[in-house]
C-alpha cells in the first residue's frame, strides 16, 4: 500500500470503490472497471490492495485495553425470536452511571473497525453498545465482501428494529443513566436518522453520511441531531437539501457540517478514503455533542 500515494489516485477510483462497497457493482465489474486506472506502473492488484481496509494495522484502542471493560452480550431481537450479539464497553474505573451510545455499523456487519469506534466512545466516558445486525445469519463473517453479501440478505427495516431494541437494552442497563444516543456510519447513518424518527425519547443522534428519513416522518423527530456529510459524497448528499428544509420547517434542533474535499466514509481510518483532519474534527464534535446531551 505504501507505494501508492492517495493524491495520485483519481477521484473516479474512489467513486468506483464506493459503488462496489454499496453493491452497485459486483466484484467482477469492479475489477474490470478498476483496470482502466491501472496505468503508469499501477496494477489492478496494487490498486485493490490500496483500496481494501487494513483493520489490524489501524486499531486505535485494542480489545484488551485495561482502561475499559468489554464483553459480548446478547439481547432479544423483536423479529424472529432470536438474539442479537453486541459489544458492550465502558470505562473500567466508572464510579457513577454514564450516558449510553448505540454504535451502528456500516453495510457489512460488526467488523473490527466499528468495534474500535465503540471502544473509542467508551474511552470518552460513555457506555457503548455496538450490535451486529448479521447475528441471525451467523454474524460478521470475517471479510467485508462476505459481510456485505450477508447484510444484503436481511431486510433493513428488520435491522432497524434490532437497533431500536439495542437502545432499550442500553437505556435499562444498570450502569446507564437513562440517557442514550446513537452514532452510525453509512447504513448506520440511515439507522441513526430512523432511530430519531422512531424513538421519541432518544437523547441524541449523530448520522455520519447517512441516508435521510422520509420527509413526512421528520415531524416525529424529537432528538437533537448532529449530521456529518462529505462534500464529495454526491449520492448521499442529494437528499440533504430536502431533509434540511423539513428540519427547518418543523423547527427541529440540528447542526450539520459538510466536510470539504472529503469522501463518503471519511471517518473510517482503515481505508484510503479516510480524511484525518475531517475525521478528527467530526469525532471531536460528536463527543462534545454527546457530552452535552447524555451526561447527568
C-alpha positions in Angstrom: 0.0 0.0 0.0 2.9 2.4 0.8 4.0 2.6 -2.9 0.7 4.3 -3.9 0.1 7.8 -2.8 -3.5 8.9 -2.2 -3.1 12.2 -4.0 -2.1 10.3 -7.2 -5.4 8.4 -7.3 -8.2 9.9 -9.4 -11.5 10.7 -7.7 -13.2 8.3 -10.1 -11.4 5.4 -8.4 -12.8 6.4 -5.0 -16.2 6.7 -6.6 -15.9 3.3 -8.1 -14.9 1.8 -4.8 -18.0 3.5 -3.3 -20.1 1.8 -5.9 -18.5 -1.6 -5.1 -18.8 -1.1 -1.3 -22.5 -0.4 -1.7 -23.3 -3.3 -4.0 -24.0 -1.2 -7.1 -21.3 -3.1 -9.0 -20.2 -6.7 -8.3 -16.6 -7.8 -7.8 -16.1 -8.7 -11.4 -17.4 -5.4 -12.7 -15.3 -3.6 -10.0 -12.1 -5.3 -11.1 -12.9 -4.8 -14.8 -13.5 -1.0 -14.3 -10.6 -0.6 -12.0 -8.3 -1.9 -14.8 -9.0 1.3 -16.6 -7.0 3.1 -14.0 -4.1 0.6 -13.8 -1.7 2.9 -15.7 1.7 4.4 -15.0 3.1 1.5 -13.2 0.0 0.7 -11.2 -1.5 -2.7 -11.4 -5.1 -3.8 -10.6 -3.7 -5.9 -7.7 -1.9 -2.9 -6.2 -5.0 -0.7 -6.6 -7.1 -3.4 -4.9 -4.7 -3.7 -2.1 -4.6 0.0 -1.7 -8.4 0.3 -1.5 -9.2 -2.6 0.8 -9.5 -1.9 4.5 -6.5 -2.5 6.8 -8.2 -3.5 10.1 -5.4 -4.9 12.2 -2.9 -2.2 11.4 -5.3 0.7 12.2 -6.8 -0.3 15.5 -6.7 2.7 17.8 -8.0 1.1 21.0 -7.1 -2.6 21.5 -9.7 -5.1 22.6 -7.8 -5.8 25.9 -7.2 -2.1 26.7 -7.0 -2.0 30.6 -8.8 1.3 30.7 -12.0 -0.4 29.5 -14.4 -3.3 30.4 -15.7 -5.0 27.3 -17.8 -8.1 26.8 -20.1 -9.5 24.2 -23.7 -9.6 25.3 -26.9 -10.9 23.6 -30.3 -9.1 23.7 -33.6 -10.2 22.3 -34.4 -9.3 18.7 -38.0 -8.1 18.1 -38.0 -10.1 14.8 -37.9 -13.9 14.6 -37.5 -14.6 18.3 -33.7 -14.8 18.1 -31.0 -12.8 19.8 -28.5 -10.2 18.6 -24.9 -10.2 19.6 -23.4 -6.8 20.6 -20.1 -5.5 22.0 -20.8 -3.7 25.4 -17.9 -1.4 26.5 -17.5 1.1 29.4 -14.7 2.7 31.3 -13.1 0.3 33.8 -13.0 3.0 36.6 -16.5 4.3 36.2 -17.9 5.3 39.6 -21.3 6.7 38.6 -23.9 5.9 36.0 -23.0 7.0 32.4 -24.7 8.0 29.3 -25.1 5.4 26.6 -24.2 5.4 22.9 -25.5 2.8 20.4 -22.8 2.5 17.7 -24.2 1.3 14.4 -22.0 -0.4 11.8 -21.8 0.1 8.0 -23.4 -2.2 5.5 -21.1 -5.2 6.4 -21.8 -6.1 10.0 -19.8 -5.5 13.1 -16.3 -5.5 11.8 -13.1 -4.7 13.7 -13.2 -1.0 12.8 -16.7 -0.5 14.3 -15.7 -2.4 17.4 -12.7 0.0 17.6 -15.0 3.0 17.3 -17.2 1.6 20.0 -14.2 1.4 22.3 -13.2 5.0 21.4 -16.7 6.1 22.5 -16.3 4.3 25.8 -12.9 5.9 26.4 -14.6 9.2 26.0 -16.7 8.4 29.1 -19.7 6.6 27.9 -21.2 3.1 27.8 -21.2 1.9 24.2 -23.2 -0.9 22.7 -22.3 -2.0 19.2 -24.7 -4.6 17.8 -24.1 -7.0 14.9 -27.1 -7.0 12.6 -25.7 -10.1 10.9 -26.2 -12.2 14.1 -29.2 -14.0 12.6 -27.1 -15.1 9.7 -24.1 -16.2 11.8 -22.5 -12.8 12.5 -19.8 -10.8 10.8 -18.0 -13.4 8.7 -14.5 -12.0 8.8 -14.3 -10.1 5.5 -16.3 -7.1 4.3 -17.1 -8.7 0.9 -18.8 -11.6 2.7 -20.3 -9.2 5.2 -21.9 -7.0 2.5 -23.3 -10.1 0.9 -24.8 -11.3 4.1 -26.3 -8.0 5.1 -28.0 -7.7 1.7 -30.0 -10.8 2.7 -31.5 -9.0 5.7 -34.5 -6.6 5.5 -33.2 -3.2 6.5 -36.4 -2.4 8.4 -36.0 -5.5 10.5 -32.4 -4.5 11.2 -33.8 -1.1 12.3 -36.0 -2.9 14.8 -32.9 -4.7 16.2 -31.1 -1.4 16.7 -34.1 0.1 18.4 -34.1 -2.9 20.7 -30.4 -2.1 21.4 -31.4 1.4 22.5 -33.9 -0.1 25.0 -31.4 -2.6 26.3 -28.8 0.2 26.9 -31.3 2.6 28.4 -32.4 0.0 31.0 -28.8 -1.2 31.7 -27.8 -0.9 35.3 -24.8 1.3 34.7 -26.6 3.7 32.3 -28.0 7.0 33.5 -31.0 6.5 31.1 -29.8 9.0 28.5 -28.9 7.2 25.3 -27.8 8.5 21.9 -26.8 6.9 18.7 -24.0 7.3 16.2 -23.9 5.5 12.9 -21.9 5.4 9.7 -23.2 4.9 6.1 -26.0 2.3 6.6 -25.6 3.1 10.3 -26.2 6.8 9.5 -29.5 5.9 8.0 -30.3 3.9 11.1 -29.4 6.9 13.3 -31.8 9.1 11.3 -34.5 6.5 11.6 -34.0 5.9 15.3 -34.5 9.7 15.7 -37.8 9.3 13.9 -38.9 6.2 15.8 -37.7 6.8 19.4 -39.4 9.8 20.9 -37.1 9.8 24.0 -33.8 9.3 22.1 -31.4 11.8 23.7 -29.2 12.5 20.6 -28.5 11.2 17.1 -25.3 11.6 15.1 -25.5 10.2 11.5 -22.3 10.1 9.5 -23.1 10.4 5.8 -26.3 8.6 6.4 -29.4 8.3 4.1 -32.2 10.6 5.1 -35.6 9.5 6.5 -38.8 10.1 4.6 -39.7 13.8 4.7 -43.1 13.0 6.1 -41.5 11.4 9.1 -39.5 14.5 10.1 -42.2 15.9 12.4 -41.7 12.8 14.6 -38.1 13.7 15.4 -37.6 14.9 19.0 -33.9 14.2 19.5 -31.3 16.8 18.7 -29.3 15.9 15.6 -25.6 16.4 14.7 -25.2 15.5 11.0 -21.8 14.9 9.2 -21.7 14.9 5.4 -18.8 14.5 2.9 -18.7 17.1 0.2 -17.7 14.6 -2.5 -20.4 12.2 -1.5 -22.9 13.3 -4.1 -25.1 10.1 -3.8 -26.0 10.7 -0.1 -25.9 14.4 -0.3 -28.7 14.5 -2.9 -31.2 14.0 -0.2 -29.8 16.6 2.2 -31.5 19.8 0.9 -35.0 18.5 1.3 -34.2 17.0 4.7 -32.7 20.2 5.9 -35.7 22.2 4.6 -38.0 19.9 6.5 -36.0 20.1 9.7 -36.1 23.9 9.5 -39.8 23.9 8.7 -40.6 21.7 11.7 -38.2 23.7 14.0 -36.1 20.7 14.8 -32.8 21.1 16.7 -30.0 20.2 14.4 -26.4 21.1 13.4 -25.0 19.9 10.1 -21.4 20.0 8.8 -20.2 19.5 5.2 -16.6 18.4 5.1 -14.8 19.9 2.1 -12.9 17.5 -0.2 -14.0 14.5 1.9 -15.3 11.2 0.5 -18.1 9.1 1.8 -16.5 7.0 4.6 -14.0 9.7 5.5 -14.2 8.7 9.2 -13.1 5.2 8.5 -9.3 5.2 9.1 -8.8 1.7 7.7 -9.3 2.7 4.0 -7.7 5.5 1.8 -11.0 7.4 1.8 -10.0 8.4 5.3 -9.5 12.1 5.8 -7.7 12.6 9.0 -8.5 16.3 9.6 -12.2 15.8 8.8 -12.4 12.6 10.8 -10.8 14.0 13.9 -12.8 17.2 13.8 -16.1 15.3 13.3 -15.3 12.9 16.1 -14.4 15.8 18.5 -17.7 17.5 17.6 -19.5 14.2 18.1 -18.1 13.6 21.6 -18.7 17.2 22.6 -22.3 16.8 21.4 -22.7 13.6 23.5 -21.1 15.3 26.5 -23.7 18.0 26.3 -26.7 15.7 25.7 -26.0 12.5 27.6 -24.4 13.4 30.8 -26.4 13.7 34.0 
